[in-house]
Amino acid sequence: MKDISYLGWNLSVINSLVKQLACVGQKTFSINEYNIDEKNGKVIENKTGKTFLLKDVIEKTDENITLCPQTFFSDCEAWLNVSRHEYVILTNLTLYHNATNRMYPFGKYYIKRNNDTAGDVNVDDANISSLIDEFSKSLRNATVFICLPNIPISIIRSANYHDNHKQPLEILTMVGFIISILSVLLVLITYTLFSELRTLPGKNLMNLCLSLLIYQSVWLVRSYVQENATSCTAIGILEHYFILVSFVAMSVISHHSCVVFSKSLISARRSEGENCDTFIKYTAVVWTLPAAFVAVCIALDKTEVFPINYATLCFLTTEHSKIYLFILPIGLSLLFNLSIYIRTAIFLVKQQESTGELHQNRKQNLKICIKLSTLTGFPWIFGFLHAGLGNIVAFEYLFVIFVCLQGLYIAVAFLWNTRVHKLYKNRFNNGDQNDNNVPPVQAQVNTATTLF
């Protein structure tokens, strides 16, 4: 825009360049496939008799002619009105519909602009990407319709029904994650303060809490970066990685608890060096195994061998990537944890039968099983039930409540006990933090029952 003066008048001259973003339904005919009716301004396709407007011709040579139709007549029988949070506009202007997991290329969805969104978007030739961003933002207050010609009406109704619960579920998720993050922070601070808690099981618990802290924090910032494809891709990769880390950490804890309770407490005791070596092995598995897996996923996505599209929803987008790269690994981890959990419970029952104090042992074993259940990822089963039984909303609420509050359950299970209270009391009173005059075997018993 330039300001000029002409005959005493101050004028603003705007030089704008408007380009068509894409040609939907472009057609090219060879010289013998069409005839031109210049009188009526039409191009006639010889084979089908279809007519096109002569003004739609964008290129004409001695060998062929190319048309870009400006008007489309759709045979769609069902149009679905979708709200802004139900779809994502990709960088190539393709619309991704969340509920049905379908892609709609530019021109295959209908946009009805409201009065406050009407208007043209003008940019310079070197900034076409900003035009795409402006187009996506202009749809926020517009009404968007997608065609669902082959989708059963039950799915459409299910999508609309789920839309009524989307906002409450999002609020529950956000509140739950905030509470969980604060809880795992408290666990990490407590275990950092008191060396008595940093046994091998305690360090394994810290690994799990750290992974929960990061992946839940990443989720909270996820909604703020969806407009930026690069940031969205990074968020999707990080979230995928740290969720897998948390599950591997839970599997390691399940495995170690089974090892501990399958032996007598005396035979299960190890030296500090052995515990250190074992922790290094556990840590390597927890953090490097998911890293290698996600690295393979990134390579598959970049080479387009197995599309994932992290940038679409800041997570795995395609149906196959969700099934094989997310649901399947989590499902295998849950099956492993469940089998180990049952084995551990059996060992506890056998130990209970071998002692005379049945009532006391039964109560103690129940506490151990409850604590272990917070470290196995069992609430994710509600997610599988929700998906496998026809998207029952009740299972979705249970999934959100139990999964998002996992950090709170861990904090209650491992911090709300006499030993931790005594450690904090001694620290604030500058007292002795160690349990003096406790026999070694009894100290091992106290450690096992407290940590598990």
Stockholm file with secondary structure:
# STOCKHOLM 1.0

chainA/1-452         MKDISYLGWNLSVINSLVKQLACVGQKTFSINEYNIDEKNGKVIENKTGKTFLLKDVIEKTDENITLCPQTFFSDCEAWLNVSRHEYVILTNLTLYHNATNRMYPFGKYYIKRNNDTAGDVNVDDANISSLIDEFSKSLRNATVFICLPNIPISIIRSANYHDNHKQPLEILTMVGFIISILSVLLVLITYTLFSELRTLPGKNLMNLCLSLLIYQSVWLVRSYVQENATSCTAIGILEHYFILVSFVAMSVISHHSCVVFSKSLISARRSEGENCDTFIKYTAVVWTLPAAFVAVCIALDKTEVFPINYATLCFLTTEHSKIYLFILPIGLSLLFNLSIYIRTAIFLVKQQESTGELHQNRKQNLKICIKLSTLTGFPWIFGFLHAGLGNIVAFEYLFVIFVCLQGLYIAVAFLWNTRVHKLYKNRFNNGDQNDNNVPPVQAQVNTATTLF
#=GR chainA/1-452 SS CEEEEETTEEEEECCCCCCCCCCTTCEEEETTSEEEETTTTEEEETTTCCEEEGGGEEEECSSEEEECCSCCCCCCSCEEEECGGGEEECTTSCEEETTTTEEECTTSEEEECCGGGCSCCCCCTTCHHHHHHHHHHHTTTSEEEEECTTSCHHHHHHHHHHHHHHHHHHHHHHHHHHHHHHHHHHHHHHHHHCGGGCSHHHHHHHHHHHHHHHHHHHHHHHTTSTTCHHHHHHHHHHHHHHHHHHHHHHHHHHHHHHHHHTSCHHHHCCCHHHHHHHHHHHHHHHHHHHHHHHHHHHHHHHTTSSCCCHHHHTSCCSHHHHIIIIIHHHHHHHHHHHHHHHHHHHHHHHHHHTSSCHHHHHHHHHHHHHHHHTTTTTTHHHHHHHHHTTCCHHHHHHHHHHHHTHHHHHHHHHHSSHHHHHHHHHHHTTCCCSCTTCCHHHHHHHHHHHHC
#=GC SS_cons         CEEEEETTEEEEECCCCCCCCCCTTCEEEETTSEEEETTTTEEEETTTCCEEEGGGEEEECSSEEEECCSCCCCCCSCEEEECGGGEEECTTSCEEETTTTEEECTTSEEEECCGGGCSCCCCCTTCHHHHHHHHHHHTTTSEEEEECTTSCHHHHHHHHHHHHHHHHHHHHHHHHHHHHHHHHHHHHHHHHHCGGGCSHHHHHHHHHHHHHHHHHHHHHHHTTSTTCHHHHHHHHHHHHHHHHHHHHHHHHHHHHHHHHHTSCHHHHCCCHHHHHHHHHHHHHHHHHHHHHHHHHHHHHHHTTSSCCCHHHHTSCCSHHHHIIIIIHHHHHHHHHHHHHHHHHHHHHHHHHHTSSCHHHHHHHHHHHHHHHHTTTTTTHHHHHHHHHTTCCHHHHHHHHHHHHTHHHHHHHHHHSSHHHHHHHHHHHTTCCCSCTTCCHHHHHHHHHHHHC
//
